[in-house]
Amino acid sequence: MLEKATRAAANIGAQWALSGELVCSGYEFEPVIGTDWIKQQPDKWMRSYAELAGELGICAFVHHPERNAATGCLFSTMFAIERGEIVGRHRKITPTPGSESWAQGGAPPVPIRMDGMSIGMLICADAYLPAPTKLLADAGAQIILSSAAWHPGEWGPSGEWEARSAETGVPIVVCNRTGTDCYASFDLSETVVAYGGERLISLRASRSTVFAIDLHLTRHDLVTRVTAAIEVF
C-alpha cells in the first residue's frame, strides 16, 4: 500500500513523500509478530523502496523498525531517501512506554542535507518537549518533518506542533496515521502543517489517503494549499 501511495503521490507531481509512524509494520505489532523479523537497515524491502523513489524521481521519508547489528538493540527509525539513496535517519528519542517498549531511545536529532535544503526529522512524541525542535532549529533546519501515530483524546496532541513552530520559527509538517485498529480509532487524527504558532493546514481521513500539499518555503508567510486527496486501497 505504501508503494502504491508513493506512486500516486509522484503521479500528481509530489517532490517529497512523507508517511506515518510505523507505516510498514503497524503500530502495535509486537504482540502479534514479535521482533525477531526486524533487521539491520537497509534490508531487502528498504532497498526496493529506495529504488522506487529513485525510479519516481522523488525524495521519501519512511518510518521502519531497525536493528543495530553490533548490539542487537532495536530502534524506531525514520529514513530519508533522496531519489534512490538513503541519505539520513532519525531514531525516535522517546519511545512510548508499553506500546513501544521494544525500542531503545535514539540520540538527539541533527538536520540532514537533502534536495538542497537542511531538513529536520522527528517522530511523534519527539515534538512533545521543546528541546528536540530547538536543537534542529539551532543547527539550521529550514523545515521539520514528523511521522506520527498520535490519536486525539485525553493524551492527544494539544498544540505541541504549533508551539514548537512558534518557538523555533521553523515550519513543521506532520503526517499522522488514519484508520482504526484493536486499541484506538485514528479517524479524527490530524495531519498538520504548523508555522509561526498557527496550524495552517489540518487534514483528516478515515481511510489511507495521499494528501498533496504545496509549500512555498522561500516565502516568509509559507504560502500553503491542499491540491489533492487520493484514497489508497
C-alpha positions as CSV (number, residue, x, y, z in Angstrom):
1,M,0.0,0.0,0.0
2,L,2.9,2.4,0.8
3,E,4.5,1.7,-2.6
4,K,1.1,2.3,-4.3
5,A,0.6,5.6,-2.3
6,T,4.1,6.7,-3.2
7,R,3.5,6.1,-6.9
8,A,0.2,8.0,-6.6
9,A,2.0,11.0,-5.0
10,A,4.6,11.1,-7.7
11,N,2.0,10.8,-10.4
12,I,0.3,14.0,-9.2
13,G,3.7,15.9,-9.1
14,A,4.9,15.4,-5.5
15,Q,8.6,16.0,-5.0
16,W,8.6,14.7,-1.4
17,A,6.6,11.8,0.1
18,L,6.2,11.6,3.9
19,S,4.3,8.7,5.5
20,G,3.1,8.0,9.1
21,E,4.7,6.4,12.1
22,L,5.4,2.6,11.8
23,V,3.5,2.6,8.5
24,C,5.2,-0.6,7.4
25,S,4.7,-2.8,10.4
26,G,1.6,-1.3,12.0
27,Y,1.9,0.5,15.4
28,E,1.3,-2.3,18.0
29,F,2.9,-5.1,16.0
30,E,5.0,-6.7,18.8
31,P,2.2,-8.8,20.5
32,V,1.2,-10.1,17.0
33,I,4.5,-10.8,15.2
34,G,7.2,-10.2,17.8
35,T,10.5,-8.5,16.9
36,D,12.7,-11.3,15.5
37,W,11.9,-10.2,12.0
38,I,13.4,-6.7,12.5
39,K,16.7,-6.5,10.6
40,Q,19.6,-4.1,10.1
41,Q,18.6,-1.4,7.5
42,P,18.5,-1.2,4.7
43,D,17.0,-4.7,4.3
44,K,15.6,-6.1,1.0
45,W,12.4,-4.1,1.2
46,M,14.0,-0.9,2.2
47,R,16.4,-1.2,-0.7
48,S,13.5,-1.8,-3.1
49,Y,11.6,1.2,-1.7
50,A,14.6,3.4,-2.2
51,E,14.9,2.1,-5.8
52,L,11.2,3.0,-6.3
53,A,11.9,6.6,-5.0
54,G,14.8,6.7,-7.5
55,E,12.6,5.5,-10.3
56,L,9.9,8.1,-9.5
57,G,12.5,10.8,-9.0
58,I,11.3,11.9,-5.6
59,C,12.5,12.2,-2.0
60,A,10.8,9.9,0.5
61,F,10.7,9.8,4.3
62,V,9.6,6.4,5.7
63,H,9.4,5.1,9.2
64,H,10.5,1.5,9.9
65,P,11.9,-0.5,12.8
66,E,15.6,-1.3,12.6
67,R,18.2,-3.5,14.4
68,N,21.7,-2.4,15.3
69,A,23.7,-5.3,14.0
70,A,26.5,-4.8,16.5
71,T,24.4,-4.6,19.7
72,G,21.1,-6.1,18.7
73,C,19.3,-3.0,20.0
74,L,16.1,-2.1,18.2
75,F,15.1,1.4,17.2
76,S,12.0,3.1,15.8
77,T,13.6,5.0,12.8
78,M,12.6,7.4,10.1
79,F,14.7,7.1,7.0
80,A,15.4,9.9,4.4
81,I,15.7,8.7,0.8
82,E,16.9,11.1,-1.9
83,R,15.9,9.7,-5.3
84,G,17.2,6.2,-4.6
85,E,19.8,6.8,-1.9
86,I,19.3,6.6,1.8
87,V,21.0,9.9,3.0
88,G,19.9,10.0,6.7
89,R,17.9,8.6,9.5
90,H,16.4,9.7,12.8
91,R,15.8,7.3,15.7
92,K,12.8,8.1,17.9
93,I,14.1,9.8,21.0
94,T,11.2,9.0,23.4
95,P,9.5,5.7,22.6
96,T,6.2,5.4,24.4
97,P,6.3,3.1,27.4
98,G,4.3,-0.1,26.9
99,S,3.4,0.1,23.3
100,E,6.9,0.9,22.2
101,S,8.9,-0.9,24.9
102,W,10.6,-2.9,22.2
103,A,12.6,0.2,21.1
104,Q,15.6,1.9,22.5
105,G,15.7,5.7,22.6
106,G,17.7,7.4,19.9
107,A,20.3,10.2,20.0
108,P,19.3,13.9,19.8
109,P,18.3,14.9,16.2
110,V,20.5,16.7,13.7
111,P,19.4,18.0,10.4
112,I,20.3,16.3,7.1
113,R,21.1,17.9,3.8
114,M,18.7,16.8,1.1
115,D,17.3,18.2,-2.0
116,G,19.3,21.4,-1.5
117,M,17.8,22.0,2.0
118,S,18.5,21.5,5.7
119,I,15.8,19.2,6.9
120,G,15.0,18.1,10.5
121,M,13.2,14.8,11.3
122,L,11.1,13.9,14.3
123,I,8.8,11.0,15.2
124,C,5.5,11.7,17.1
125,A,6.2,12.4,20.8
126,D,9.7,13.8,19.9
127,A,7.7,17.1,19.4
128,Y,6.2,17.0,22.9
129,L,9.0,18.9,24.5
130,P,10.8,21.9,23.1
131,A,14.4,20.6,23.2
132,P,14.5,18.4,20.0
133,T,13.0,21.1,17.8
134,K,15.3,23.7,19.3
135,L,18.3,21.6,18.5
136,L,17.2,21.2,14.9
137,A,16.5,25.0,14.5
138,D,19.8,26.0,16.2
139,A,21.6,23.6,13.7
140,G,20.0,25.4,10.7
141,A,16.9,23.2,9.9
142,Q,14.7,25.0,7.4
143,I,11.8,22.6,7.8
144,I,10.9,19.8,10.2
145,L,9.1,16.7,9.1
146,S,7.4,14.3,11.5
147,S,5.8,10.9,11.2
148,A,3.2,10.3,13.9
149,A,0.6,7.9,15.3
150,W,-0.9,10.4,17.7
151,H,-4.6,9.9,18.1
152,P,-6.9,12.6,19.6
153,G,-8.4,12.4,23.1
154,E,-7.1,12.9,26.6
155,W,-3.5,12.1,25.6
156,G,-3.7,13.5,22.1
157,P,-1.9,16.5,20.6
158,S,-2.8,19.7,22.3
159,G,-1.0,22.5,20.5
160,E,2.5,21.0,20.6
161,W,3.2,21.3,16.9
162,E,2.0,24.9,16.9
163,A,4.1,25.7,20.0
164,R,7.2,24.1,18.5
165,S,6.8,26.1,15.3
166,A,6.4,29.3,17.3
167,E,9.4,28.7,19.5
168,T,11.7,27.9,16.6
169,G,10.3,29.9,13.7
170,V,10.6,26.7,11.6
171,P,7.6,25.1,9.7
172,I,6.6,21.7,10.9
173,V,4.8,19.2,8.7
174,V,3.3,16.1,10.4
175,C,1.9,13.0,8.6
176,N,-0.4,11.3,11.1
177,R,-1.9,7.9,10.7
178,T,-5.5,7.0,9.9
179,G,-7.9,4.2,10.4
180,T,-9.0,2.0,13.4
181,D,-7.2,-0.9,15.0
182,C,-7.8,-3.1,18.0
183,Y,-7.0,-0.4,20.6
184,A,-7.8,3.1,19.1
185,S,-9.5,5.0,16.3
186,F,-7.5,7.4,14.3
187,D,-10.4,8.6,12.2
188,L,-10.1,12.1,13.8
189,S,-6.3,12.2,13.9
190,E,-4.9,15.2,12.1
191,T,-2.2,15.6,9.5
192,V,-0.8,19.1,10.1
193,V,1.2,22.0,8.7
194,A,2.2,24.4,11.6
195,Y,4.1,27.6,11.3
196,G,4.6,30.7,13.5
197,G,2.4,29.2,16.2
198,E,-0.5,28.6,13.9
199,R,-2.0,25.5,12.3
200,L,-2.1,26.4,8.7
201,I,-3.4,23.1,7.4
202,S,-5.3,20.3,9.2
203,L,-6.4,17.2,7.3
204,R,-8.4,14.1,8.3
205,A,-9.2,10.8,6.6
206,S,-10.9,7.6,7.8
207,R,-9.0,5.6,5.2
208,S,-5.4,5.5,4.0
209,T,-5.1,8.7,1.9
210,V,-2.5,10.6,-0.1
211,F,-2.7,14.4,0.6
212,A,-0.9,16.7,-1.8
213,I,0.2,19.9,-0.2
214,D,2.1,22.8,-1.8
215,L,4.5,24.5,0.5
216,H,6.3,27.7,-0.7
217,L,9.2,27.5,1.7
218,T,11.0,30.5,0.2
219,R,8.1,32.8,1.2
220,H,8.2,34.3,4.6
221,D,4.5,33.6,5.1
222,L,4.9,30.0,3.9
223,V,2.0,30.0,1.4
224,T,0.2,26.7,1.6
225,R,-2.6,24.9,-0.2
226,V,-4.0,21.5,-0.5
227,T,-4.1,20.3,-4.1
228,A,-5.4,16.7,-3.9
229,A,-6.6,13.9,-1.7
230,I,-6.5,10.4,-3.1
231,E,-7.7,7.3,-1.1
232,V,-5.4,4.3,-1.3
233,F,-6.7,0.8,-1.0
